Amino acid sequence: MHSTKKEKKISILYIIGGGILKEDFILKHTRMLALIVVLLFFFIGNRYACMQKLKQIDKLQQQLRDVRFEALSISAELTGNSRQSQIEILLQENGMELEGAKAPPFELYE
């Protein structure tokens, strides 16, 4: 019993040589295969763009953490320097002859 279909042995040389492109299945589904290839390129490009954006987000988050830490440090330093005792020490170091108020402040009402 012979089958009417040709049985071709598919080998690497057959694929590389382009013989597989002459197969009935490939010829019938050329449009679908082209669509799949286009979608694959779109998917790969989209993934690459997404990875680049994620890297940029990580970089910006690290910069934000650094800036927040720096702002916190400056705020703590400013709070420390604005204490009355610290101000009196700075006035004495700079030779300014100013004194702190002896009486507490009070409000005037009309």
N, C-alpha and C positions, 0 to 999 in steps of 0.2 A: 504494500500500500504506500503509494507516494502521495505526499501532500502537495497541493497545488501552489502553496506559498513557498517562496524561497526562504530558506533559513540561512541567515547571515550570522556569522560569528562576529560579535562586536568586540573589538580589541582597542587598545590605546591608540595604535597607529591608525585605525579606522576613524576614531573620534578626532584625533589631531589633524588628520588629512582632510577633514571636512565631509567625509562620506555620510556622517550621521545627519547632516543638514538635508540630504536627499530623501530621508525616510518619510513615509506617508504621514506619520503622526506629526512630525515637525512641520511639514508643508501645510497640513490642515489647520494647525493651531498657531500659525506664525503671529497673528495679531495678539493673541492672548500671551504668548511668550514675550513679545515686544512690550506689552503692558506690564508684565511682571518685572522685566528688566528695568523699565522706567521707574516703577514703584520701588524697586530695590535701591536704585540710585537716590531717589527722593528720601527713602528711609535712612540710608547711610549719611546723607548730607544733613538731614534733620538731627540725627543722633550726634554728629560732630558739632553742630551749632549749639545743641543743648549742653554738651560737655564743656564747650568753651564758656558758655554763660554760667555754668555751675562753678567753674574755676574763678571767674570774675566775681561771683557772689561770695565765694570763700575768701578771696583777697579783700574785698570791701568789708566783710564782717570782721576780719582780723584788724583792718585799719580802724574800724569803729571801736573795737575793744581797746586798741591802743589809745585812741583819742579820749575815750571815756575814762581810762585809767589816768591819763595825763590831766584831765579836767578835775578829777577827784583829788589828785595830788596837789594841784594848784589851789583848789578850794580849801583843803586842809591846811596848807601853808598860809593862805590868806587869813583863815580863822585864827590860826596861832599868832600871826603877826598883828592882828587887830585887837588883841587883849590889852587891857589898860596897862598891865605891868610891862608888857613887851614895848608898848608905845613909850612909857616912861624911860625904859632902858635906852631906846633909840634916841630919845631927846637928850639924855645925858651924854651918850656917845658922840653926838653931833655938836655938843657944846651949846645947845639952845637952853636958855634960862626960862623955861616955861614950867609951870607947876599945875598939878591937877586941881580941880575945884575942891574946896574944903566943905562947902555946903551942897547938898543934893539939889538937882534942878527942880524947879517948880513952874506951874502954869499960871498964867494970868487970865482971869475970866472977866468979861465985860459985864 
